[in-house]
């Protein structure tokens, strides 16, 4: 029998990530050594007390029922975390919602807020899940360029008036993926004014909030009036190395959170209760783990940046996130240079074009490898002669 997929599936094509993974596998099968600097998955473990809590809770037979929602203890832990970290006061009952990782909410939110044809303002380059959620809702993306001359912040003045009036959502991501830029208070204040004027809901993706180096990132909800028009997604994946546990949350505007909660009540049965207990421990612990984690990533950043600069590749040193956003040497495209690094040096990176048209001319390079691996990557690049 011939099976025809829905027209909606035309929006979900095989990505360049799959192509790179397949090519990497082929190179390994051919006997080549490969170092993968394309993956943004933490290679470090969660805090010991978090793993102990998960292990102990998993032995409790009463915790294997459906959780359905976030426990009151988890929602209180989320609210307490925001109070301590950002002096943002949240109501655990209606201004916080548990998610199966922040991507769960990012992808589903357009279904809550937009109708087919409505406009969503999206960063370009931007995290690929944004496009997936917009496609599911059959909304329309309007891309806001992130360019170096504007500190990789969207220029709201460039958005045409007719687009502003049609827009229902704006997506922001600082510190960002793939671009590890930081937002300023002044920029966020302009966003609040803009969103209020045009009745636009702001989605701020704050997944890299704890991975910063010289300057602490601003929570969007710190800005006066932000809760009136926006929400903020966060995750324990990067902050506490719990990526595989799939637990995150969204905080902010109660009306938006109620809508997302109503949708999710029809989609899933919540997060395994032992994982929620582990998340509570993570969110309630002292800041020493985060300080240590930042020190590790800062050392990795400096090893990679200094090593690449020593080869003649003058890459920018990021202030936050677990990525470098590196300009591709001329005359290569981002895809051409990514394959050149794979073929000649055994280094896997992600071409910027995978994240949008404005990503052309850049590579995303991950810091989610040990210092030893990163030093070896620099050695392999030096030996390859790519930068001679």
C-alpha positions as CSV (number, residue, x, y, z in Angstrom):
1,X,0.0,0.0,0.0
2,X,1.3,3.4,-0.9
3,X,1.4,5.7,2.2
4,X,1.2,9.5,1.7
5,X,2.4,11.7,4.5
6,X,0.5,14.9,5.3
7,X,1.3,18.2,3.5
8,X,2.5,19.5,6.9
9,X,5.4,17.2,6.8
10,X,6.8,19.2,3.9
11,X,7.9,21.7,6.5
12,X,10.0,19.0,8.3
13,X,12.8,18.0,5.9
14,X,16.0,16.1,6.7
15,X,18.3,18.8,8.3
16,X,21.9,19.5,7.7
17,X,22.5,18.1,11.2
18,X,21.4,14.6,9.9
19,X,23.7,15.0,6.9
20,X,26.7,15.9,9.1
21,X,26.0,13.0,11.4
22,X,25.8,10.6,8.4
23,X,29.0,12.0,6.9
24,X,30.8,11.8,10.3
25,X,29.8,8.1,10.6
26,X,31.0,7.5,7.0
27,X,34.4,9.0,7.8
28,X,34.8,7.0,11.0
29,X,33.9,3.8,9.1
30,X,36.7,4.7,6.6
31,X,39.1,4.8,9.5
32,X,39.4,8.5,10.1
33,X,39.6,10.0,13.6
34,X,36.9,12.6,14.2
35,X,36.4,15.2,16.9
36,X,32.8,16.4,17.1
37,X,32.5,20.1,18.1
38,X,29.0,20.4,16.6
39,X,26.9,19.0,19.4
40,X,25.4,21.3,22.1
41,X,24.8,18.5,24.6
42,X,26.6,18.8,28.0
43,X,29.3,16.2,28.5
44,X,29.5,16.8,32.3
45,X,27.3,15.1,35.0
46,X,24.7,16.8,37.2
47,X,25.5,17.6,40.8
48,X,26.1,14.6,43.0
49,X,23.1,15.4,45.2
50,X,20.9,15.6,42.2
51,X,21.9,12.2,41.0
52,X,21.5,10.8,44.5
53,X,18.0,12.3,44.8
54,X,17.0,10.8,41.4
55,X,18.4,7.4,42.4
56,X,16.7,7.4,45.8
57,X,13.4,8.6,44.5
58,X,13.4,6.0,41.7
59,X,13.3,3.3,44.4
60,X,10.0,4.7,45.8
61,X,7.2,2.6,44.2
62,X,4.6,5.2,45.0
63,X,6.3,7.6,42.5
64,X,5.5,5.6,39.4
65,X,2.0,7.0,38.8
66,X,1.2,9.8,36.3
67,X,2.5,13.1,37.6
68,X,0.2,15.0,35.2
69,X,1.6,18.4,36.3
70,X,4.5,20.0,38.1
71,X,4.3,19.3,41.8
72,X,3.7,22.3,44.1
73,X,7.2,21.7,45.5
74,X,8.8,22.0,42.1
75,X,6.8,25.2,41.2
76,X,7.9,26.7,44.5
77,X,11.5,25.8,43.8
78,X,11.3,27.5,40.4
79,X,9.8,30.6,41.9
80,X,12.4,30.6,44.7
81,X,15.2,30.2,42.1
82,X,14.0,33.3,40.2
83,X,13.6,35.3,43.4
84,X,17.2,34.5,44.4
85,X,18.8,34.8,41.0
86,X,17.0,37.8,39.4
87,X,14.8,39.3,42.2
88,X,11.8,38.4,40.1
89,X,8.7,37.5,42.2
90,X,6.5,34.8,40.7
91,X,3.3,33.2,41.8
92,X,4.0,29.4,41.8
93,X,0.3,28.7,41.2
94,X,-0.2,30.7,38.0
95,X,3.1,32.2,36.8
96,X,5.2,29.0,36.5
97,X,4.7,25.8,34.5
98,X,6.8,22.6,34.3
99,X,7.8,21.4,30.8
100,X,9.4,18.3,29.4
101,X,12.5,20.4,28.6
102,X,12.1,23.9,27.3
103,X,11.9,22.7,23.7
104,X,8.6,21.1,24.6
105,X,7.1,24.6,25.3
106,X,9.0,26.4,22.6
107,X,7.5,24.2,19.9
108,X,4.0,24.1,21.3
109,X,3.5,27.8,22.2
110,X,2.7,29.0,18.7
111,X,-0.3,26.6,18.7
112,X,-1.5,28.5,21.8
113,X,-1.1,32.0,20.5
114,X,-1.3,32.0,16.7
115,X,-3.8,31.1,14.0
116,X,-2.8,30.0,10.5
117,X,-1.2,33.0,8.7
118,X,-0.4,35.0,11.8
119,X,3.1,36.5,11.9
120,X,5.8,35.4,14.4
121,X,8.9,37.6,14.7
122,X,11.9,35.2,14.7
123,X,15.7,35.8,15.1
124,X,17.8,34.9,12.1
125,X,20.0,33.0,12.7
126,X,18.0,31.2,15.4
127,X,17.5,27.9,17.1
128,X,15.8,25.4,14.7
129,X,13.0,24.5,17.1
130,X,11.4,27.9,16.6
131,X,10.7,27.2,12.9
132,X,9.3,23.8,13.8
133,X,6.7,25.3,16.2
134,X,5.7,28.0,13.8
135,X,5.2,25.4,11.0
136,X,3.1,23.2,13.3
137,X,0.8,26.2,14.0
138,X,0.8,27.1,10.2
139,X,1.8,30.6,11.2
140,X,4.2,32.8,9.2
141,X,7.8,33.7,10.2
142,X,9.1,37.2,9.8
143,X,12.9,37.1,10.3
144,X,14.8,39.6,12.3
145,X,18.4,39.7,11.2
146,X,21.1,39.3,14.0
147,X,24.1,41.1,12.6
148,X,27.5,41.9,14.1
149,X,27.2,45.6,13.4
150,X,24.2,45.7,15.7
151,X,25.8,43.5,18.5
152,X,23.6,40.6,17.2
153,X,20.5,42.3,18.6
154,X,17.4,42.7,16.3
155,X,16.8,46.2,15.1
156,X,13.1,46.7,15.9
157,X,13.0,49.9,13.8
158,X,13.5,47.8,10.6
159,X,10.2,45.8,11.1
160,X,7.6,47.3,8.7
161,X,4.5,48.7,10.2
162,X,2.2,46.2,8.5
163,X,4.2,43.3,9.9
164,X,4.1,44.9,13.4
165,X,0.3,45.0,13.2
166,X,0.1,41.3,12.1
167,X,2.6,39.9,14.5
168,X,1.3,37.9,17.4
169,X,4.6,36.7,18.9
170,X,8.2,37.7,19.1
171,X,10.9,35.1,19.9
172,X,14.2,36.2,21.5
173,X,17.1,34.2,22.8
174,X,19.9,35.8,25.0
175,X,22.4,34.3,25.6
176,X,21.8,32.8,22.3
177,X,22.1,29.6,20.3
178,X,23.8,29.7,17.8
179,X,24.9,33.3,18.4
180,X,26.2,33.7,22.0
181,X,25.2,37.3,22.3
182,X,23.9,39.1,25.4
183,X,20.9,41.4,25.5
184,X,21.1,44.8,27.2
185,X,18.6,46.3,29.7
186,X,18.0,49.1,27.2
187,X,17.2,46.6,24.4
188,X,14.8,44.7,26.6
189,X,13.0,47.9,27.7
190,X,12.5,48.8,24.0
191,X,11.1,45.3,23.4
192,X,8.6,45.7,26.2
193,X,7.4,49.1,24.8
194,X,7.3,47.7,21.3
195,X,5.3,44.6,22.3
196,X,2.9,46.6,24.5
197,X,2.2,49.0,21.6
198,X,1.5,46.3,19.0
199,X,-0.1,43.6,21.4
200,X,2.7,41.1,20.7
201,X,3.6,38.3,23.2
202,X,7.3,38.0,23.8
203,X,8.9,34.5,24.2
204,X,12.3,34.8,25.7
205,X,14.4,31.6,25.5
206,X,16.8,31.7,28.5
207,X,18.2,28.2,28.4
208,X,21.8,29.4,28.7
209,X,21.2,31.7,31.6
210,X,23.8,30.1,33.9
211,X,26.6,29.7,31.2
212,X,28.2,33.1,31.3
213,X,31.7,34.3,32.0
214,X,32.4,38.0,32.5
215,X,28.8,39.4,32.7
216,X,25.7,37.9,34.1
217,X,22.8,37.8,31.6
218,X,19.6,39.7,32.2
219,X,16.3,37.9,32.7
220,X,13.7,39.4,30.5
221,X,11.3,39.3,33.5
222,X,13.6,41.7,35.4
223,X,12.3,44.5,33.1
224,X,9.4,46.6,34.3
225,X,6.2,45.5,32.5
226,X,7.7,42.3,31.0
227,X,5.2,40.0,32.7
228,X,2.4,42.0,31.2
229,X,3.5,41.0,27.7
230,X,5.9,38.1,28.0
231,X,7.2,34.8,29.3
232,X,10.6,33.2,29.7
233,X,11.6,29.6,29.1
234,X,14.4,28.0,31.0
235,X,15.7,24.5,31.4
236,X,17.9,22.3,33.6
237,X,19.6,20.8,30.6
238,X,22.5,23.3,30.4
239,X,22.4,24.9,33.8
240,X,22.6,21.6,35.7
241,X,23.7,19.1,33.0
242,X,20.3,17.3,33.1
243,X,19.7,17.3,29.3
244,X,18.6,13.7,29.1
245,X,16.2,14.1,32.0
246,X,14.0,16.4,29.9
247,X,12.7,18.8,32.4
248,X,12.3,22.6,32.1
249,X,9.8,25.3,32.8
250,X,8.2,28.6,31.7
251,X,7.5,31.6,33.9
252,X,5.8,34.9,33.4
253,X,2.4,36.0,32.1
254,X,-0.3,34.0,33.7
255,X,-2.7,34.1,30.7
256,X,-0.1,32.6,28.4
257,X,0.9,30.0,30.9
258,X,-2.7,28.9,31.5
259,X,-3.1,28.5,27.7
260,X,0.0,26.4,27.4
261,X,-1.0,24.4,30.4
262,X,-4.4,23.7,28.9
263,X,-2.8,22.5,25.6
264,X,-0.2,20.3,27.4
265,X,-3.0,18.7,29.5
266,X,-4.2,17.2,26.2
267,X,-0.8,16.1,25.0
268,X,1.1,14.4,27.8
269,X,1.0,13.1,31.4
270,X,3.8,15.1,32.9
271,X,7.4,14.4,34.0
272,X,8.4,11.4,36.0
273,X,8.2,12.3,39.7
274,X,11.7,11.3,40.6
275,X,13.0,13.6,37.9
276,X,10.9,16.4,39.4
277,X,12.4,15.7,42.8
278,X,15.9,15.8,41.3
279,X,15.0,19.2,39.7
280,X,13.9,20.5,43.0
281,X,17.3,19.7,44.5
282,X,19.1,21.3,41.6
283,X,17.1,24.5,41.8
284,X,17.4,24.8,45.6
285,X,21.1,24.1,46.0
286,X,23.8,26.8,46.5
287,X,25.4,28.6,43.6
288,X,28.8,26.8,44.0
289,X,27.9,24.2,41.3
290,X,27.1,26.9,38.8
291,X,30.3,28.8,39.6
292,X,32.3,25.6,39.1
293,X,30.5,24.9,35.9
294,X,31.2,28.3,34.5
295,X,34.9,28.0,35.4
296,X,35.1,24.7,33.4
297,X,33.5,26.2,30.3
298,X,35.5,29.4,30.6
299,X,38.8,27.4,30.6
300,X,37.5,25.5,27.6
301,X,36.5,28.7,25.8
302,X,39.9,30.2,26.4
303,X,41.7,27.0,25.2
304,X,39.7,26.9,22.0
305,X,39.8,30.6,21.3
306,X,43.5,31.0,22.0
307,X,44.3,27.9,20.0
308,X,42.3,29.0,17.0
309,X,43.9,32.4,17.1
310,X,47.3,30.9,17.3
311,X,46.6,29.3,13.9
312,X,45.5,32.5,12.4
313,X,41.7,32.2,12.8
314,X,40.7,35.3,14.6
315,X,37.5,34.1,16.3
316,X,35.5,36.1,18.8
317,X,35.6,35.1,22.4
318,X,31.9,34.7,23.6
319,X,30.7,36.3,26.8
320,X,28.2,33.4,27.4
321,X,26.8,30.2,26.1
322,X,28.6,27.0,25.2
323,X,29.4,28.0,21.6
324,X,31.8,30.0,19.5
325,X,30.2,31.8,16.5
326,X,33.2,32.0,14.2
327,X,33.5,33.8,10.9
328,X,34.4,31.5,8.0
329,X,37.6,32.4,6.1
330,X,37.0,33.6,2.6
331,X,36.2,32.5,0.0
332,X,34.3,29.5,1.6
333,X,30.6,29.2,2.4
334,X,29.8,28.0,5.8
335,X,28.9,24.5,4.5
336,X,32.0,24.3,2.3
337,X,34.3,25.2,5.2
338,X,32.5,22.8,7.6
339,X,33.2,19.9,5.2
340,X,36.7,21.1,4.6
341,X,37.4,20.8,8.4
342,X,35.8,17.3,8.4
343,X,37.8,16.1,5.4
344,X,41.2,17.7,6.1
345,X,41.3,17.9,9.9
346,X,38.7,15.5,11.2
347,X,36.8,18.3,13.1
348,X,33.0,18.4,13.0
349,X,31.3,21.8,13.3
350,X,27.9,23.2,12.3
351,X,27.6,25.6,9.3
352,X,25.8,28.7,10.3
353,X,23.4,28.4,7.3
354,X,21.7,25.6,9.3
355,X,20.3,28.3,11.6
356,X,19.0,30.7,8.9
357,X,20.2,32.8,6.0
358,X,22.0,35.3,8.3
359,X,24.1,32.5,9.6
360,X,25.9,32.2,6.3
361,X,29.6,33.0,6.7
362,X,29.8,31.5,10.2
363,X,30.4,28.2,12.0
364,X,29.0,27.2,15.3
365,X,31.6,25.4,17.4
366,X,30.7,23.7,20.6
367,X,32.6,23.8,24.0
368,X,30.9,20.5,25.1
369,X,34.1,18.6,25.1
370,X,36.9,18.2,27.6
371,X,40.0,20.4,27.7
372,X,42.1,17.4,26.4
373,X,39.8,16.9,23.4
374,X,39.8,20.6,22.6
375,X,43.6,20.7,22.7
376,X,43.7,17.7,20.5
377,X,41.4,19.4,18.0
378,X,43.7,22.4,17.8
379,X,46.6,20.0,17.3
380,X,44.7,18.2,14.5
381,X,43.9,21.6,12.8
382,X,47.5,22.6,13.0
383,X,48.8,19.4,11.5
384,X,46.2,19.5,8.7
385,X,47.5,22.7,7.3
386,X,44.0,24.1,6.8
387,X,45.2,27.6,8.0
388,X,48.6,27.6,6.2
